[in-house]
Amino acid sequence: MELKIFSFFSGCGFLDLGFEKAGYDIELVNEFSSSFLRAYKYARKNMNIREPRFGYYNCDVNDFFAQNKSELKKHLKEARQEDCLVGFIGGPPCPDFSVAGKQRGKDGDNGKLSLAYVELIIKNKPDFFLFENVKGLWSTAKHRSYYDELKQKLADAGYLMTDRLTNAIEYGVAQDRDRILLFGIRKEIAKKRQYNISEFPWQKNIKYNLSDVKNMAWPTVDEFIEDGVRDCPDGLPRELTVEYWFRKNDVYNHPNSNAFFTPRGGLIKMQTVEEGDSNKKSYKRIHRWRYSPTAAYGNNEVHLHPYKARRLSVAECLAIQSLPKEFILPPDMSLSDSFKTIGNGVPFLLSYGIAKTIRDFLESNDGKDNCK
């Protein structure tokens, strides 16, 4: 089946890469930050991935629709003429809903973008969509009420939906990161192809049971020894450890290996933090033989290397986000922008897993007429 994607809030493209590797065609990309969009283009050029047929749009999503309304509808019509299904994917910026954020919610500048994305879906009626966001939109009462309002708007516009609070660990990512995943499909498409949204196969591509993983005998804290050697304890899935990904991505020879913040002070403080002591509000030293906390490299949250007296590098953070080692950010990209776009991104293996799950669902009745 031909599946076409229009991507919004694309960042440097972690979510898109999962869909690309799962066989979808990214046809249009919209990202507000020119720095992130440049990184998106740079990484894909390095990986020999084709450019989106309908191009890149570097603007706010509201401006995008206002200024390109007729053009967007033209692109959608053109894509649909190729006997395919067209989907929108996006994760609107989420600090206003984050438990660690300022809790401005739907009234915050970023919070309003979730509504903008929903309205974009309603006005353009893609065949299916994916909405991705933080756990706080699901677990915090006042934000959950807003989330339910958004879903009701989509239901009223003719979409059938299913959602799940999903952890990146379940897909083999060495990172404890919860995300809301909301999938929707137009009722007309579901009826035409006899899709049953209640049978959406959320579990099909999940590799690990979250409860089982969290109940394993993971190491807690060990003395910090600069460049010290420590063997992986028996019985643990190495794929879910930071050190596995550091080795897999050859992070010390990666083009982004030397991109890390060098503190003007605080080196002595860094050296006092034990390996695996990640409970502090700011200085967190991850353990090499354990999965990482959520990759949040801003808001004064300093993640330290397990066995080096420094902060994590861009290459190491890309590895923790389960990116292929061929994924490279521009060498002249600022450190602030580099870590921000990495922290904002959906872990690659999570995006790849959900992309495959959506494809499995959409192909469950393949062969039936799927055109407009």
C-alpha positions as CSV (number, residue, x, y, z in Angstrom):
1,M,0.0,0.0,0.0
2,E,1.2,3.5,-0.9
3,L,1.2,5.6,2.3
4,K,2.0,9.3,2.1
5,I,2.8,11.5,5.0
6,F,2.5,15.3,5.6
7,S,4.7,16.1,8.6
8,F,4.1,19.0,11.1
9,F,6.2,20.2,14.0
10,S,8.9,18.1,12.4
11,G,12.0,19.2,14.4
12,C,15.0,17.6,12.9
13,G,12.9,14.6,12.0
14,F,13.1,11.7,14.5
15,L,9.4,10.9,14.1
16,D,9.6,11.2,10.3
17,L,12.6,8.9,10.1
18,G,10.7,6.1,11.8
19,F,7.9,6.4,9.2
20,E,10.5,6.7,6.4
21,K,12.2,3.5,7.5
22,A,8.8,1.8,7.8
23,G,8.2,2.4,4.1
24,Y,6.1,5.6,4.1
25,D,6.8,8.6,1.8
26,I,7.3,11.9,3.6
27,E,5.8,14.3,1.0
28,L,5.7,17.6,3.0
29,V,7.5,19.0,6.0
30,N,6.5,22.0,8.2
31,E,8.8,23.2,10.9
32,F,8.9,26.6,12.6
33,S,12.6,26.6,13.7
34,S,14.9,27.4,10.7
35,S,17.8,25.8,12.7
36,F,15.9,22.5,13.2
37,L,14.7,22.4,9.6
38,R,18.3,22.9,8.4
39,A,19.3,19.9,10.6
40,Y,16.4,17.9,9.2
41,K,17.8,18.5,5.6
42,Y,21.4,17.9,6.6
43,A,20.7,14.6,8.3
44,R,18.7,13.2,5.4
45,K,21.2,14.3,2.8
46,N,23.9,12.4,4.8
47,M,21.6,9.3,4.9
48,N,20.7,9.6,1.2
49,I,17.0,10.0,1.9
50,R,15.0,11.8,-0.8
51,E,13.6,15.2,-0.2
52,P,9.8,15.7,0.3
53,R,8.1,16.0,-3.1
54,F,6.0,19.0,-2.0
55,G,8.9,20.7,-0.2
56,Y,9.7,22.3,3.1
57,Y,7.7,25.0,4.9
58,N,9.6,27.0,7.5
59,C,6.8,28.8,9.3
60,D,4.4,28.6,12.2
61,V,1.7,26.0,11.6
62,N,-1.0,28.7,11.8
63,D,0.8,30.8,9.2
64,F,1.3,27.8,7.2
65,F,-2.4,27.1,6.8
66,A,-3.3,30.7,6.4
67,Q,-0.7,31.4,3.7
68,N,-0.8,28.0,1.9
69,K,-4.4,26.9,2.3
70,S,-5.1,26.3,-1.4
71,E,-1.6,24.9,-2.0
72,L,-2.0,22.4,0.8
73,K,-5.4,21.2,-0.5
74,K,-3.8,20.9,-4.0
75,H,-1.0,18.8,-2.6
76,L,-3.5,16.5,-0.8
77,K,-5.5,16.1,-3.9
78,E,-2.5,15.3,-6.0
79,A,-1.3,12.7,-3.4
80,R,-4.7,11.0,-3.3
81,Q,-4.8,10.6,-7.1
82,E,-2.1,8.0,-6.7
83,D,-4.3,5.4,-5.1
84,C,-2.9,5.9,-1.7
85,L,-3.8,6.9,1.8
86,V,-2.5,10.3,3.1
87,G,-1.8,10.9,6.8
88,F,-0.7,13.8,8.9
89,I,1.8,13.2,11.7
90,G,3.0,15.6,14.4
91,G,3.9,16.2,18.0
92,P,3.0,19.8,18.9
93,P,5.6,21.4,21.3
94,C,4.6,20.2,24.8
95,P,6.3,22.1,27.7
96,D,3.0,23.7,28.7
97,F,1.7,20.2,29.5
98,S,4.9,18.6,30.8
99,V,5.0,17.6,34.5
100,A,8.4,19.3,34.7
101,G,7.2,22.4,32.8
102,K,5.4,25.6,33.9
103,Q,1.9,24.0,33.5
104,R,0.4,26.8,31.4
105,G,-1.7,24.2,29.7
106,K,-4.0,25.0,26.8
107,D,-3.5,28.8,27.3
108,G,0.3,28.6,26.9
109,D,1.9,29.6,23.6
110,N,2.9,26.0,23.0
111,G,-0.3,24.6,24.5
112,K,-2.3,26.4,21.8
113,L,-0.4,24.6,19.1
114,S,-2.1,21.3,20.0
115,L,-5.5,22.9,19.1
116,A,-3.9,24.4,15.9
117,Y,-2.8,20.9,14.8
118,V,-6.3,19.4,15.5
119,E,-7.9,22.2,13.5
120,L,-5.5,21.6,10.7
121,I,-6.6,18.0,10.6
122,I,-10.3,18.9,10.8
123,K,-10.0,21.5,8.0
124,N,-8.0,19.3,5.6
125,K,-9.4,15.8,6.5
126,P,-6.4,13.6,5.9
127,D,-7.3,9.9,5.7
128,F,-5.5,9.2,9.0
129,F,-3.4,11.1,11.6
130,L,-1.0,10.6,14.5
131,F,-0.9,13.0,17.4
132,E,2.0,12.6,19.8
133,N,2.5,14.4,23.1
134,V,3.8,14.2,26.6
135,K,2.4,12.2,29.5
136,G,1.2,15.3,31.3
137,L,-1.6,15.8,28.8
138,W,-2.9,12.4,29.8
139,S,-2.1,12.2,33.5
140,T,-2.8,15.7,34.8
141,A,-6.5,16.3,35.4
142,K,-6.8,19.8,33.9
143,H,-4.7,18.9,30.9
144,R,-6.6,15.6,30.4
145,S,-9.8,17.6,30.2
146,Y,-8.4,19.6,27.4
147,Y,-7.1,16.5,25.7
148,D,-10.6,15.0,25.8
149,E,-11.9,18.2,24.3
150,L,-9.5,17.9,21.4
151,K,-10.6,14.3,20.8
152,Q,-14.2,15.3,20.8
153,K,-13.5,17.9,18.1
154,L,-11.9,15.2,16.0
155,A,-14.8,12.8,16.6
156,D,-17.3,15.4,15.6
157,A,-15.3,15.9,12.4
158,G,-15.7,12.3,11.5
159,Y,-12.7,10.5,13.0
160,L,-12.5,7.2,14.8
161,M,-9.7,7.1,17.3
162,T,-7.6,5.0,19.6
163,D,-4.9,6.1,22.0
164,R,-2.3,4.7,24.3
165,L,0.2,6.0,26.9
166,T,3.4,4.3,25.5
167,N,6.9,4.1,27.0
168,A,9.9,4.1,24.7
169,I,11.4,1.2,26.6
170,E,8.7,-1.1,25.2
171,Y,10.2,-0.6,21.7
172,G,13.8,-1.2,22.7
173,V,14.9,2.3,23.5
174,A,17.3,2.7,26.4
175,Q,15.2,5.5,27.8
176,D,12.3,5.8,30.3
177,R,10.1,8.1,28.3
178,D,6.3,8.1,28.3
179,R,4.4,9.6,25.3
180,I,0.7,9.8,24.4
181,L,0.1,8.3,20.9
182,L,-3.3,9.1,19.4
183,F,-4.2,7.5,16.1
184,G,-7.3,8.5,14.1
185,I,-8.8,7.4,10.8
186,R,-11.8,8.9,8.9
187,K,-15.0,7.0,9.3
188,E,-15.5,6.9,5.5
189,I,-12.1,5.2,5.1
190,A,-12.8,2.8,7.9
191,K,-16.2,1.8,6.5
192,K,-14.9,1.5,3.0
193,R,-12.1,-0.8,3.9
194,Q,-13.8,-2.5,6.9
195,Y,-11.4,-1.3,9.5
196,N,-12.3,-1.9,13.1
197,I,-10.5,0.7,15.2
198,S,-11.0,-1.4,18.4
199,E,-8.7,-3.9,16.8
200,F,-5.8,-1.5,16.3
201,P,-2.8,-3.7,17.1
202,W,-1.0,-1.6,19.7
203,Q,0.8,-4.6,21.1
204,K,2.0,-6.1,17.8
205,N,5.4,-4.4,17.6
206,I,6.1,-4.0,21.3
207,K,9.3,-5.9,22.2
208,Y,9.4,-5.5,26.0
209,N,6.8,-5.6,28.8
210,L,7.4,-2.3,30.8
211,S,6.5,-3.8,34.2
212,D,8.9,-6.7,33.6
213,V,11.7,-4.4,32.6
214,K,11.3,-2.1,35.6
215,N,11.2,-5.0,38.0
216,M,14.6,-6.3,36.8
217,A,17.6,-6.1,39.0
218,W,19.1,-3.0,37.4
219,P,22.3,-1.5,39.1
220,T,21.5,1.5,41.2
221,V,24.5,3.6,42.0
222,D,28.2,2.9,41.8
223,E,31.3,4.9,42.6
224,F,32.2,7.3,39.9
225,I,35.6,6.3,38.5
226,E,36.7,8.4,35.5
227,D,37.3,6.0,32.5
228,G,36.6,3.1,34.9
229,V,35.6,-0.3,33.5
230,R,32.5,-2.0,34.7
231,D,30.9,-5.2,33.4
232,C,27.2,-5.6,32.6
233,P,25.4,-7.6,35.3
234,D,24.1,-10.9,34.1
235,G,20.4,-11.3,33.1
236,L,19.8,-7.8,31.8
237,P,18.7,-6.9,28.3
238,R,21.8,-5.1,27.0
239,E,19.8,-3.4,24.3
240,L,18.1,-1.4,27.0
241,T,21.4,0.0,28.4
242,V,23.1,3.3,27.6
243,E,26.5,1.6,27.1
244,Y,25.0,-0.7,24.4
245,W,23.9,2.3,22.4
246,F,27.2,4.1,23.0
247,R,29.0,1.1,21.5
248,K,26.5,0.5,18.7
249,N,26.7,4.1,17.5
250,D,30.5,4.3,18.0
251,V,29.8,7.6,19.8
252,Y,33.5,8.5,20.4
253,N,34.2,8.5,16.7
254,H,30.8,10.0,15.7
255,P,31.0,13.4,13.9
256,N,29.1,14.9,16.8
257,S,31.3,13.4,19.4
258,N,33.0,16.6,20.6
259,A,29.8,18.6,20.8
260,F,29.1,19.0,24.5
261,F,28.9,21.9,27.0
262,T,32.0,22.6,28.9
263,P,31.0,24.1,32.3
264,R,32.8,27.2,33.5
265,G,32.6,25.8,36.9
266,G,31.1,22.8,38.6
267,L,33.7,20.2,37.5
268,I,34.4,19.3,41.1
269,K,30.6,18.9,41.7
270,M,30.4,16.7,38.6
271,Q,33.1,14.4,40.1
272,T,31.1,13.9,43.3
273,V,28.0,12.5,41.6
274,E,28.0,8.7,41.6
275,E,27.4,6.7,38.5
276,G,23.6,6.0,38.3
277,D,22.6,8.8,40.7
278,S,19.9,10.3,38.5
279,N,17.4,11.3,41.3
280,K,18.7,14.9,41.6
281,K,16.8,17.7,40.1
282,S,19.8,19.0,38.1
283,Y,23.1,17.0,38.0
284,K,22.1,13.4,37.0
285,R,24.7,10.9,36.2
286,I,23.3,8.1,34.1
287,H,24.5,4.5,34.7
288,R,26.1,2.8,31.7
289,W,24.3,-0.5,32.4
290,R,20.8,0.9,32.8
291,Y,18.4,2.8,30.7
292,S,18.5,6.6,30.8
293,P,15.9,8.9,32.4
294,T,13.9,11.0,29.9
295,A,16.2,12.8,27.5
296,A,15.5,16.3,28.7
297,Y,18.7,18.3,28.3
298,G,17.2,21.8,29.0
299,N,15.5,23.4,32.0
300,N,18.7,23.2,34.1
301,E,18.6,19.4,33.9
302,V,22.3,18.4,33.4
303,H,22.9,14.8,32.4
304,L,26.4,13.6,33.1
305,H,28.4,10.9,31.3
306,P,28.5,7.6,33.2
307,Y,32.3,7.4,33.4
308,K,33.7,10.7,32.1
309,A,33.9,14.0,34.0
310,R,31.7,15.9,31.6
311,R,28.2,16.3,30.3
312,L,26.8,14.1,27.5
313,S,27.8,14.8,24.0
314,V,25.4,15.3,21.0
315,A,26.5,12.0,19.7
316,E,25.7,10.3,23.0
317,C,22.3,11.9,23.2
318,L,21.4,10.8,19.7
319,A,22.4,7.3,20.7
320,I,20.1,7.4,23.8
321,Q,17.3,8.5,21.4
322,S,18.1,5.3,19.5
323,L,19.0,7.1,16.3
324,P,21.1,5.2,13.7
325,K,24.7,6.2,13.9
326,E,24.4,7.6,10.4
327,F,22.1,10.3,11.7
328,I,24.3,13.5,12.1
329,L,23.5,17.0,13.1
330,P,25.3,19.9,11.3
331,P,28.7,20.5,12.8
332,D,28.0,24.3,13.1
333,M,24.6,23.9,14.8
334,S,24.6,25.6,18.2
335,L,24.8,23.4,21.2
336,S,21.6,24.8,22.6
337,D,19.7,24.1,19.4
338,S,21.3,20.6,19.1
339,F,20.3,19.5,22.6
340,K,16.8,21.2,22.3
341,T,15.9,19.4,19.1
342,I,17.2,16.1,20.4
343,G,15.3,16.4,23.7
344,N,12.1,17.4,21.8
345,G,12.3,14.4,19.4
346,V,10.5,11.1,19.5
347,P,12.9,8.2,20.1
348,F,13.6,6.7,16.7
349,L,12.7,3.1,17.6
350,L,9.4,4.2,19.2
351,S,8.5,6.1,16.0
352,Y,9.6,3.2,13.9
353,G,7.5,0.8,16.0
354,I,4.3,2.9,15.9
355,A,4.8,3.5,12.1
356,K,4.9,-0.3,11.5
357,T,1.8,-0.7,13.7
358,I,-0.1,1.8,11.8
359,R,1.0,0.2,8.5
360,D,-0.1,-3.2,9.9
361,F,-3.5,-1.8,10.7
362,L,-3.9,-0.1,7.3
363,E,-2.8,-3.1,5.4
364,S,-5.1,-5.5,7.3
365,N,-7.6,-5.2,4.5
366,D,-5.2,-4.4,1.7
367,G,-6.6,-5.0,-1.7
368,K,-9.9,-3.1,-1.1
369,D,-10.5,0.2,-2.9
370,N,-8.7,2.9,-0.9
371,C,-9.2,5.9,-3.2
372,K,-11.4,8.9,-2.7
